[in-house]
Amino acid sequence: MLFRRTETRVPLVFVLYIDVIARREFALPDEAISNLTRGLLRAEDKSALAMTYLKGEKMSTLYLTQPGAQLHKDHDRLLVKRGDEILEAVPMIKIDQVVLMGRGVSVSTSALHALTRNNVDIVYLTGGGGFVSRVTGAEHKNGRLRHQQSLVASDPLFSLQAAQNIVRGKITNQRAVIQRHAEQADWAGRALAGMDEMLRRVGTSQDADQLRGMEGQAAKEYFGLMRHMLRPPSEGGSWNFDRRAYYPPPDPVNALLSFVYSLILRDMTTACELIGLDPYLGFFHVIDYGRPSMALDLMEEFRPIVADSIVLEAVNRPLVSFADFEQVDLSEKESERDENEAPRTGVQAVYLAGSGREKIIAMYENRVNDDSMFHYKDQQVSYRYIFKMQAQAMARLILGEVSEYVPFTVR
């Protein structure tokens, strides 16, 4: 397979995405998104500094990915600059989040102050999509919710019951993805029956460790099935995707999965903060230093229907090729290693290159800003809105306003 070398980058300076699609059915996203994404990616008016817009009425996320890109403030506008050259001016009122990816991108002090005063998050990610840090304005003041969250997180029975519903939601949506993409396959019937059995077993778990074991087994079987849903690369050969692996991703499919999961985690952490939840105190994922357990809990049900669906679409259309990835020998990056990390020499990792990131960011923003029918409210809303509603549903459970957490599922 031919990967892009690490020093070869598509000079993407920034990408601004806003909702453009109105959904009319509650189901998995269909070809409307694919057609829109194809139109975006086939646009002929691509300058050397690719600046892509999807125009609509909703607030947007501003991505800066190219080394040398700087974000400045000019009155009520944000200026994207490189050196003294102004590349674009964006009304600040249109932005609800700024994402800086990789090294060499920056935001001025005046822009940082203005953004945080207007409650616009500034998120720093690695070039591969890994979370680095997040700058926000004033934190949520719901001390009662966070206090109660810390109390119930210490209650094994409460945590187990909430975690069981989280896992049920994830497996239900994994089942929907398989049914959507492999309904005609000979093995699909057996696979779906196996997932139905796993759903029944979730309720029999006696503690969190046993439940995690069940979820891990379900995930192993699911990704084994996902391998059969992937079409071969258009260039020939194989994607070499055998299982889910992410420390580091060893193949293009795992690189795609890790990248999109990091985007969902960013959005879910934001949803927790907006509602007032502590993103680090969860029920299913083990609470540990630096692990946003609650955000990870809430994103579980969305992994299949958002991230995995994007990866399947990107691979099978195909919208990505080997040229969109780079293979990195991690031993070359020892100078960037944190002093507390063990050396990782001779380890080969695969990451999305610049052009691949642009395509996947476009697909992700289209997907989460796409409208779906929320499962207990008769209204058309986007996935990004649903993220916040599910965080609110978890908050209501913690405060005792409802008796159980109901995950978001699709048919």
C-alpha positions in Angstrom: 0.0 0.0 0.0 1.2 3.5 -0.8 0.8 6.0 2.0 1.6 9.7 1.9 4.9 10.6 3.4 4.8 12.6 6.7 6.2 15.7 5.2 3.6 15.9 2.4 0.7 18.1 3.4 -2.3 19.5 1.6 -2.3 23.2 2.6 -5.7 23.4 4.3 -5.9 26.6 6.2 -9.3 26.5 7.6 -12.7 24.9 6.9 -16.0 26.4 8.0 -19.0 24.1 8.1 -22.6 25.0 8.7 -25.8 22.9 8.6 -27.2 22.6 5.1 -29.6 19.6 5.1 -33.1 19.2 6.5 -34.0 15.6 7.4 -37.5 14.4 6.9 -37.2 10.8 8.3 -35.9 9.2 11.4 -33.5 6.7 10.1 -29.8 6.3 9.3 -28.3 9.0 7.1 -28.8 8.3 3.4 -27.2 9.2 0.1 -28.3 12.9 0.4 -25.3 13.4 2.6 -23.0 11.4 0.3 -24.1 13.5 -2.8 -23.5 16.7 -0.9 -20.1 15.6 0.2 -19.2 14.5 -3.3 -20.2 17.9 -4.6 -18.0 19.5 -2.0 -15.0 17.4 -2.7 -15.4 17.7 -6.5 -15.5 21.5 -6.4 -13.2 22.8 -9.1 -12.6 26.2 -7.5 -10.0 24.9 -5.0 -7.1 27.3 -4.5 -3.8 26.3 -3.0 -5.2 27.6 0.3 -8.4 25.5 0.4 -11.2 27.4 2.1 -14.5 25.4 2.0 -17.9 26.6 3.1 -21.3 24.9 3.6 -23.6 27.8 4.0 -26.8 27.7 6.1 -28.5 29.3 9.1 -27.0 27.4 12.0 -23.9 28.2 14.0 -20.7 26.7 12.8 -17.3 25.2 13.8 -14.2 26.8 12.5 -11.2 24.5 11.9 -7.6 25.7 11.5 -5.3 22.9 10.4 -2.4 24.4 8.4 0.8 25.4 10.2 1.2 29.1 10.1 -2.5 29.9 10.2 -3.5 32.5 12.8 -6.8 33.6 14.1 -7.2 37.3 15.0 -10.0 39.6 16.1 -11.1 42.7 14.2 -14.1 44.4 15.8 -16.9 41.8 15.5 -15.0 39.7 12.9 -12.5 36.9 13.1 -9.6 37.2 10.7 -7.8 34.1 9.4 -4.3 35.2 8.6 -1.0 33.8 7.5 1.7 36.3 8.2 0.4 39.7 7.2 -2.0 38.2 4.6 -5.7 38.1 5.5 -7.1 34.9 4.1 -10.7 35.3 5.2 -12.9 37.3 7.5 -15.7 35.5 9.4 -18.4 37.1 11.5 -17.9 36.1 15.1 -21.6 35.7 15.7 -21.6 32.8 13.2 -19.1 30.7 15.2 -19.9 28.5 18.2 -16.6 26.6 18.4 -13.0 27.0 17.1 -10.8 23.9 16.6 -7.1 24.1 16.2 -5.5 21.0 14.8 -1.8 20.1 14.9 1.2 22.3 15.6 1.8 25.8 14.3 -1.7 27.1 14.4 -2.5 29.9 16.8 -5.1 32.3 18.1 -4.3 35.8 19.3 -5.0 37.0 22.8 -7.6 39.5 21.7 -9.4 36.8 19.8 -9.2 34.3 22.7 -10.7 36.9 25.1 -13.5 37.7 22.7 -14.3 34.1 22.0 -14.4 33.0 25.6 -16.5 36.1 26.6 -19.0 34.9 24.0 -18.9 31.3 25.3 -17.2 30.0 22.2 -15.0 27.0 23.0 -11.5 26.8 21.7 -10.4 23.2 21.3 -6.8 22.1 20.6 -6.3 18.7 18.9 -3.3 16.9 17.6 -2.9 16.5 13.9 -4.4 13.0 14.2 -7.5 14.3 16.1 -6.4 13.5 19.7 -7.6 15.9 22.4 -5.0 18.2 23.9 -6.9 20.9 25.7 -10.0 23.1 25.7 -10.4 26.8 26.6 -13.8 27.9 27.7 -15.4 30.9 29.3 -17.1 30.8 32.7 -17.9 27.3 33.8 -21.4 26.1 34.4 -22.6 27.1 37.9 -24.8 24.0 38.6 -23.0 22.9 41.8 -26.0 20.9 42.9 -25.8 18.7 39.8 -22.1 18.1 40.1 -22.4 17.3 43.8 -25.1 14.8 43.1 -23.2 13.3 40.2 -20.2 12.6 42.5 -22.5 10.9 45.0 -24.3 8.6 42.5 -21.0 7.8 40.8 -20.0 6.1 44.0 -23.3 4.0 44.1 -22.5 0.7 42.4 -26.2 -0.2 41.8 -27.0 3.2 40.3 -23.9 3.2 38.1 -24.6 -0.4 36.9 -28.2 0.4 35.9 -27.2 3.5 34.0 -24.3 1.7 32.4 -26.5 -1.2 31.3 -28.7 1.3 29.4 -25.7 2.9 27.8 -24.5 -0.5 26.5 -27.9 -1.4 25.3 -28.0 1.7 23.3 -24.6 1.1 21.7 -25.4 -2.6 20.8 -28.8 -1.6 19.4 -27.2 1.0 17.1 -24.4 -1.5 16.1 -27.2 -3.8 15.1 -28.8 -1.1 13.0 -25.5 -0.4 11.2 -25.1 -4.1 10.4 -28.7 -4.4 9.2 -28.2 -1.3 7.0 -24.9 -2.3 5.4 -25.1 -6.1 5.3 -28.8 -7.0 5.2 -28.3 -9.2 2.1 -25.2 -11.0 3.3 -25.4 -14.7 4.1 -24.0 -14.1 7.6 -26.2 -11.2 8.5 -29.0 -13.2 10.0 -26.7 -15.1 12.3 -24.9 -11.9 13.3 -28.1 -10.0 14.1 -29.4 -13.0 16.2 -26.1 -13.0 18.1 -26.5 -9.3 18.8 -30.0 -9.8 20.0 -28.7 -12.4 22.4 -26.0 -10.0 23.6 -28.7 -7.4 24.3 -30.6 -9.9 26.5 -27.5 -10.7 28.4 -26.7 -7.1 29.3 -29.4 -7.1 31.9 -28.0 -10.1 33.6 -24.6 -8.4 34.4 -24.0 -8.3 38.2 -21.4 -5.6 38.3 -19.6 -3.0 36.1 -16.6 -5.3 35.4 -18.9 -8.1 34.1 -20.8 -5.6 31.9 -17.5 -4.2 30.5 -16.6 -7.7 29.6 -19.9 -8.2 27.7 -19.5 -4.9 25.9 -15.9 -5.8 25.0 -17.0 -9.1 23.5 -19.9 -7.4 21.6 -17.4 -4.9 20.2 -15.0 -7.6 19.2 -17.7 -9.4 17.2 -19.0 -6.2 15.8 -15.7 -5.0 14.4 -15.1 -8.5 13.0 -18.4 -8.2 11.1 -17.5 -4.6 10.1 -14.4 -6.0 8.3 -16.8 -7.8 5.9 -18.7 -4.6 5.2 -15.6 -2.8 3.8 -15.0 -2.8 0.1 -11.3 -3.3 -1.0 -9.3 -0.1 -1.8 -9.8 1.3 -5.3 -6.0 1.0 -5.8 -6.1 -2.7 -5.1 -4.7 -4.6 -2.1 -6.3 -4.6 1.3 -7.0 -2.2 4.1 -5.5 -4.7 6.6 -8.2 -4.1 9.1 -8.5 -7.2 11.3 -9.7 -5.7 14.6 -10.1 -2.5 16.5 -6.7 -1.1 17.5 -5.8 2.4 18.5 -2.6 2.7 20.5 -1.5 3.6 17.8 -3.8 2.9 14.8 -2.0 0.4 12.6 -4.1 0.7 9.4 -6.2 3.3 7.6 -9.6 2.0 8.9 -8.5 2.3 12.5 -7.0 5.7 11.7 -10.4 6.8 10.4 -12.3 5.4 13.4 -9.9 7.0 15.9 -10.1 10.4 14.2 -14.0 10.5 14.0 -14.3 9.2 17.6 -12.1 12.1 18.7 -14.5 14.5 17.0 -17.5 13.0 18.8 -15.7 13.1 22.1 -14.9 16.7 21.6 -18.6 17.5 21.0 -19.8 15.3 23.8 -17.4 17.0 26.3 -18.8 20.3 25.2 -22.4 19.0 25.7 -21.5 17.9 29.3 -20.1 21.3 30.1 -23.1 23.1 28.6 -25.5 21.1 30.7 -23.4 21.3 33.9 -22.2 17.6 34.1 -18.7 16.8 35.1 -17.3 15.1 32.0 -14.8 13.1 34.1 -17.3 11.4 36.4 -19.0 8.5 34.5 -20.8 5.3 35.2 -19.6 2.8 32.6 -16.0 3.8 31.8 -13.6 3.5 34.7 -12.9 6.8 36.4 -9.3 7.6 36.1 -7.0 10.7 35.9 -7.5 12.5 32.6 -10.2 10.2 31.3 -13.5 12.0 30.5 -15.6 9.1 31.6 -19.0 10.7 31.4 -18.3 12.1 27.9 -17.2 8.7 26.9 -20.3 7.1 28.4 -22.6 9.4 26.5 -20.8 9.0 23.1 -21.1 5.2 23.2 -24.5 5.1 21.6 -23.4 7.5 18.8 -20.2 5.6 17.8 -22.0 3.2 15.4 -24.6 5.6 13.9 -22.3 8.6 13.5 -18.6 7.5 13.4 -18.8 4.0 12.1 -21.3 5.0 9.4 -19.0 7.8 8.3 -16.1 5.4 8.0 -18.1 2.8 6.1 -19.3 5.5 3.7 -15.8 7.0 3.2 -14.3 3.6 2.4 -17.1 2.2 0.3 -18.0 5.1 -1.9 -14.9 5.5 -2.0 -14.1 9.0 -0.8 -10.7 8.1 0.6 -7.7 6.2 -0.7 -4.2 5.3 0.5 -3.0 8.7 -0.6 -5.1 10.3 2.2 -3.0 8.6 4.9 0.5 8.8 6.1 2.6 6.1 7.8 4.7 7.3 10.7 7.5 5.6 12.5 6.9 6.7 16.1 10.6 6.4 16.8 11.0 9.5 14.6 8.9 11.5 17.1 10.8 10.7 20.3 11.7 14.4 20.6 8.0 15.2 21.0 7.5 12.5 23.6 6.3 13.5 27.1 9.0 12.7 29.7 6.5 10.5 31.5 5.8 8.3 28.5 7.7 5.1 27.7 9.7 5.2 24.5 7.9 3.8 21.5 10.6 2.9 19.0 10.0 1.0 15.8 6.2 1.3 16.1 4.4 2.0 12.8 1.3 4.1 13.0 -1.1 5.2 10.3 -2.8 8.6 10.5 -5.0 10.8 8.2 -3.0 13.2 6.1 -4.1 16.8 5.3 -6.4 15.9 2.4 -7.9 13.0 4.3 -8.7 15.2 7.4 -10.5 17.7 5.1 -12.7 15.1 3.7 -13.6 13.4 7.0 -14.2 16.8 8.8 -16.6 17.6 6.0 -18.5 14.3 6.4 -18.6 14.6 10.1 -19.9 18.2 10.2 -22.6 17.3 7.6 -23.6 14.3 9.7 -23.9 15.9 13.1 -25.6 19.0 11.7 -28.0 16.8 9.7 -31.6 16.7 11.1 -33.1 13.5 12.4 -36.3 12.7 14.3 -35.4 12.6 18.0 -36.8 9.5 19.5 -39.0 11.0 22.2 -39.7 14.4 20.9 -41.8 15.0 17.7 -39.4 17.5 16.1 -36.6 17.6 13.6 -33.2 18.2 15.3 -29.6 17.6 14.5 -27.3 15.0 16.0 -25.3 17.8 17.7 -28.5 19.0 19.3 -29.2 15.4 20.3 -25.8 15.2 22.0 -26.9 18.0 24.3 -30.3 16.5 24.9 -28.8 13.2 25.9 -26.5 15.0 28.3 -29.6 16.7 29.7 -31.3 13.3 30.0 -28.3 12.0 32.0 -28.5 15.1 34.3 -32.2 14.5 34.9 -31.4 10.9 35.9 -28.7 12.0 38.3 -31.0 14.6 39.9 -33.7 12.0 40.4 -36.2 13.6 37.9 -36.4 10.4 35.8 -36.0 6.7 36.8 -33.8 5.6 34.0 -31.5 6.9 31.2 -33.0 6.2 27.8 -30.3 6.0 25.1 -30.8 7.5 21.6 -31.3 4.6 19.1 -32.2 4.3 15.5 -34.0 1.6 13.6 
